[in-house]
Amino acid sequence: MKLPFETNLCDKVAVITGAGGVLMSAFARALAKCGAKVALLDINAEAVESIAAEIGDGAIAVPCNCLDKNAIFAARETVRQKLGKVSLLINGAGGNNPRATCDNETMSPDTSDEIKSFFRLEEQGLKFVFDLNITSAFLVTQVFAEDMVKTGGSIINISSMNAFRPLTKIPAYSAAKAGISNFTQWLAVHFAPCNIRVNAIAPGFFVTNQNRGLLFDADGNPTARTEKILAATPQKRFGEVDDLIGTLLWLASDEASGFVTGVIVPVDGGFHAYSGV
């Protein structure tokens, strides 16, 4: 991985949730390359163990269910023993679920009963999406931010374009990510006297393991949804993982962004700024 610029994070112990995924594993590699010690948390033990082994010294895999507070406490103890107290937290765990996803973009009076419309979405699906995104960030922050209260630190949440402009078909995910943005601002105010900065990155459209099937068909051809996304993205492309690293390092560095807190930074190729005309 080629970094966009150099920054010294040798004094940082970073915890990254959802670290088994495409984006958060790249975050772990970038932070480690800047000297940070990194703890990779994910429910997928095999994924984070492989990534930690690839990074090498200063990286540990900590299998953890980020919806189980006792498991998060246990993860904190592991991090403290192996790396030290946490000074940088990235809440990257999240995602959507088909049970909370509509088949149709809009409702019409003659919508077929065969269609999974808004009225057929599962309550448990909505709760799952909110837990995966908001409850996990709440619980993980409750546990790990205690390490920062007396010494300061930085928290970076992962929001989404859905927080700026809700996408069709995914009401629960859009609402959950809007909640993450709001929670970010609330935490920034709450923790300001403790010198804990809280910000969020709002990625635009990146191809990940979770959304690949929605963006490309079995033959690798763009779907109709991909065509709509790119038509509404002024730069006319999907984001690459490297496009996020500069923003990550800027927010992680106290020297570069020490007076920045409570902001949600879009990294989206101009999607949120484009009205369609």
C-alpha positions as CSV (number, residue, x, y, z in Angstrom):
1,M,0.0,0.0,0.0
2,K,1.3,3.4,-1.0
3,L,0.4,6.1,1.5
4,P,-0.7,9.5,0.2
5,F,1.5,11.2,2.8
6,E,3.6,10.4,5.8
7,T,2.4,10.9,9.4
8,N,3.8,9.6,12.6
9,L,1.4,7.5,14.6
10,C,4.0,5.6,16.7
11,D,2.3,6.8,19.9
12,K,-1.1,5.4,18.9
13,V,-2.8,2.1,19.9
14,A,-5.7,1.7,17.4
15,V,-8.8,-0.5,17.7
16,I,-10.7,-1.1,14.5
17,T,-14.0,-2.9,14.4
18,G,-15.2,-4.7,11.3
19,A,-11.5,-5.1,10.5
20,G,-12.1,-8.3,8.5
21,G,-13.8,-6.3,5.7
22,V,-12.2,-4.7,2.6
23,L,-12.2,-1.1,3.8
24,M,-11.4,-1.6,7.5
25,S,-8.6,-4.1,6.8
26,A,-7.1,-1.4,4.5
27,F,-7.4,1.1,7.3
28,A,-5.5,-1.3,9.6
29,R,-2.7,-1.7,7.1
30,A,-2.4,2.1,6.6
31,L,-2.3,2.9,10.4
32,A,0.3,0.1,10.9
33,K,2.4,1.5,8.1
34,C,2.4,4.8,10.0
35,G,3.7,3.1,13.2
36,A,0.5,2.6,15.1
37,K,-0.1,-0.6,17.0
38,V,-3.4,-2.0,15.7
39,A,-6.0,-4.4,17.2
40,L,-8.3,-5.9,14.5
41,L,-11.8,-6.7,16.0
42,D,-14.3,-8.7,14.0
43,I,-16.7,-11.6,14.6
44,N,-14.9,-13.4,11.7
45,A,-11.9,-14.7,13.5
46,E,-10.3,-16.3,10.5
47,A,-10.4,-13.0,8.5
48,V,-8.7,-10.9,11.2
49,E,-6.2,-13.5,12.0
50,S,-5.1,-13.6,8.4
51,I,-4.9,-9.8,8.1
52,A,-3.0,-9.4,11.4
53,A,-0.5,-12.1,10.3
54,E,0.0,-10.2,7.0
55,I,0.7,-6.9,8.9
56,G,3.0,-8.5,11.3
57,D,4.6,-7.0,14.4
58,G,2.3,-4.6,16.3
59,A,-0.9,-6.1,14.9
60,I,-3.2,-8.5,16.8
61,A,-6.4,-10.2,15.9
62,V,-9.1,-10.0,18.5
63,P,-12.2,-12.0,17.5
64,C,-15.2,-10.2,19.0
65,N,-18.9,-9.9,18.7
66,C,-19.4,-6.1,18.9
67,L,-23.0,-6.5,20.1
68,D,-21.9,-8.4,23.2
69,K,-20.7,-6.0,25.8
70,N,-18.9,-8.7,27.9
71,A,-17.0,-9.7,24.7
72,I,-16.0,-6.1,24.2
73,F,-14.8,-5.8,27.7
74,A,-12.7,-9.0,27.2
75,A,-11.4,-7.6,23.9
76,R,-10.3,-4.4,25.8
77,E,-8.4,-6.4,28.3
78,T,-6.6,-8.3,25.5
79,V,-5.7,-5.1,23.8
80,R,-4.4,-3.5,27.0
81,Q,-2.3,-6.5,27.8
82,K,-0.8,-6.9,24.4
83,L,-0.6,-3.4,23.0
84,G,-1.5,-0.9,25.8
85,K,-4.4,1.5,26.3
86,V,-6.4,2.6,23.3
87,S,-5.9,6.1,21.9
88,L,-7.6,5.7,18.5
89,L,-10.9,3.9,17.9
90,I,-12.4,3.3,14.5
91,N,-16.0,2.1,14.6
92,G,-16.2,0.3,11.3
93,A,-18.5,-2.6,12.0
94,G,-21.8,-2.2,10.1
95,G,-23.8,-3.2,7.1
96,N,-27.2,-3.9,5.7
97,N,-29.5,-6.9,5.6
98,P,-31.9,-8.3,2.9
99,R,-34.7,-8.5,5.4
100,A,-34.7,-4.7,5.7
101,T,-34.4,-4.1,1.9
102,C,-37.3,-3.4,-0.4
103,D,-37.6,-4.8,-3.9
104,N,-39.1,-1.6,-5.3
105,E,-37.7,1.9,-5.3
106,T,-41.1,3.5,-4.8
107,M,-44.5,2.4,-3.8
108,S,-47.4,2.5,-6.2
109,P,-51.1,1.6,-5.6
110,D,-50.9,-1.4,-7.9
111,T,-47.7,-2.9,-6.4
112,S,-47.9,-6.7,-6.6
113,D,-48.1,-8.9,-3.6
114,E,-45.1,-10.7,-5.0
115,I,-42.9,-7.7,-4.5
116,K,-41.2,-7.2,-1.1
117,S,-42.6,-3.7,-0.5
118,F,-42.1,-1.5,2.5
119,F,-45.1,-3.1,4.1
120,R,-43.5,-6.6,4.0
121,L,-40.1,-5.6,5.5
122,E,-39.3,-7.6,8.7
123,E,-39.2,-5.9,12.0
124,Q,-36.3,-8.1,13.1
125,G,-34.4,-7.1,9.9
126,L,-34.7,-3.4,10.8
127,K,-33.6,-4.1,14.4
128,F,-30.6,-6.2,13.1
129,V,-29.4,-3.3,10.9
130,F,-29.8,-0.8,13.7
131,D,-27.9,-3.0,16.1
132,L,-25.2,-3.8,13.6
133,N,-24.5,-0.1,12.9
134,I,-25.6,2.0,15.9
135,T,-25.7,-0.3,18.9
136,S,-22.3,-1.7,18.0
137,A,-20.8,1.8,17.8
138,F,-22.5,2.7,21.1
139,L,-21.2,-0.3,23.0
140,V,-17.7,-0.3,21.6
141,T,-17.3,3.4,22.3
142,Q,-18.7,3.0,25.8
143,V,-16.0,0.4,26.6
144,F,-12.9,1.7,24.7
145,A,-13.4,5.5,25.2
146,E,-12.8,4.9,28.9
147,D,-9.1,4.5,28.0
148,M,-9.1,8.0,26.6
149,V,-10.9,10.1,29.2
150,K,-7.8,11.1,31.1
151,T,-5.3,11.1,28.3
152,G,-7.3,12.2,25.2
153,G,-7.8,10.4,21.9
154,S,-9.6,10.2,18.7
155,I,-12.7,8.3,17.6
156,I,-13.6,7.9,13.9
157,N,-17.0,6.5,13.0
158,I,-17.9,5.2,9.6
159,S,-21.0,6.9,8.2
160,S,-22.2,6.7,4.6
161,M,-23.7,8.7,1.7
162,N,-27.0,7.3,2.9
163,A,-26.7,9.7,5.9
164,F,-26.7,12.7,3.4
165,R,-29.1,11.4,0.8
166,P,-31.1,8.2,1.7
167,L,-31.0,5.7,-1.1
168,T,-34.0,3.9,-2.4
169,K,-34.8,0.3,-1.2
170,I,-32.7,0.5,2.0
171,P,-34.6,2.5,4.6
172,A,-33.1,0.8,7.7
173,Y,-29.5,1.2,6.6
174,S,-30.1,4.8,5.5
175,A,-31.7,5.7,8.8
176,A,-29.0,3.9,10.8
177,K,-26.1,5.7,9.1
178,A,-27.9,9.0,9.6
179,G,-28.0,8.0,13.2
180,I,-24.2,7.4,13.2
181,S,-23.6,10.9,11.8
182,N,-25.8,12.4,14.6
183,F,-24.2,10.2,17.2
184,T,-20.7,11.4,16.0
185,Q,-21.7,15.0,16.6
186,W,-23.2,14.2,20.0
187,L,-20.1,12.4,21.1
188,A,-17.9,15.2,19.9
189,V,-19.6,17.7,22.2
190,H,-19.8,15.2,25.1
191,F,-16.1,14.3,25.1
192,A,-14.6,17.7,24.1
193,P,-13.6,18.5,27.8
194,C,-11.6,15.2,27.8
195,N,-9.7,16.1,24.6
196,I,-11.3,13.3,22.7
197,R,-12.0,14.2,19.1
198,V,-14.9,12.4,17.4
199,N,-15.4,12.6,13.6
200,A,-16.8,10.4,10.9
201,I,-15.9,9.4,7.3
202,A,-18.8,9.0,4.9
203,P,-17.7,6.9,2.0
204,G,-19.6,7.1,-1.3
205,F,-19.8,4.0,-3.4
206,F,-17.0,1.5,-3.0
207,V,-17.2,-2.1,-4.2
208,T,-17.0,-4.4,-1.1
209,N,-17.9,-8.0,-0.4
210,Q,-21.3,-7.0,1.0
211,N,-22.5,-5.0,-2.0
212,R,-20.7,-6.7,-5.0
213,G,-23.8,-8.7,-5.8
214,L,-26.0,-5.6,-6.0
215,L,-23.5,-3.7,-8.2
216,F,-22.5,-6.5,-10.7
217,D,-24.3,-9.5,-12.1
218,A,-22.9,-13.0,-12.1
219,D,-21.0,-12.3,-15.3
220,G,-19.4,-9.1,-13.9
221,N,-21.6,-6.7,-15.8
222,P,-22.8,-3.5,-14.1
223,T,-26.4,-3.7,-12.8
224,A,-29.0,-1.0,-13.4
225,R,-28.3,0.2,-9.9
226,T,-24.6,0.7,-10.8
227,E,-25.6,2.7,-13.8
228,K,-27.7,5.0,-11.7
229,I,-24.9,5.4,-9.1
230,L,-22.3,6.3,-11.6
231,A,-24.7,8.7,-13.4
232,A,-25.1,10.6,-10.1
233,T,-21.4,10.6,-9.3
234,P,-19.6,13.5,-11.0
235,Q,-16.3,11.6,-11.1
236,K,-18.1,8.7,-12.9
237,R,-16.4,5.9,-11.0
238,F,-16.5,3.9,-7.9
239,G,-14.2,4.8,-5.1
240,E,-11.0,2.8,-4.6
241,V,-9.9,1.9,-1.1
242,D,-6.8,4.2,-1.4
243,D,-9.2,7.1,-1.8
244,L,-10.1,6.9,1.9
245,I,-6.7,6.6,3.3
246,G,-5.8,10.3,3.2
247,T,-8.9,11.3,5.1
248,L,-8.2,8.5,7.6
249,L,-4.7,9.6,8.3
250,W,-5.7,13.3,8.5
251,L,-8.3,12.6,11.1
252,A,-6.0,10.1,13.0
253,S,-3.2,12.7,13.4
254,D,-3.6,15.1,16.3
255,E,-1.1,17.4,14.6
256,A,-3.0,17.6,11.4
257,S,-6.6,17.8,12.7
258,G,-6.3,18.7,16.4
259,F,-9.0,21.3,16.1
260,V,-11.3,19.2,14.0
261,T,-14.2,17.4,15.9
262,G,-17.8,16.7,15.2
263,V,-17.5,16.6,11.4
264,I,-18.7,14.0,8.8
265,V,-16.3,14.0,5.8
266,P,-17.8,12.7,2.5
267,V,-15.4,10.8,0.3
268,D,-17.7,10.2,-2.6
269,G,-16.6,11.6,-5.9
270,G,-19.1,14.5,-5.6
271,F,-22.2,12.3,-5.2
272,H,-23.7,14.3,-2.3
273,A,-23.2,17.6,-4.2
274,Y,-24.9,16.5,-7.4
275,S,-28.6,17.4,-7.8
276,G,-29.1,15.5,-11.1
277,V,-29.4,18.6,-13.2
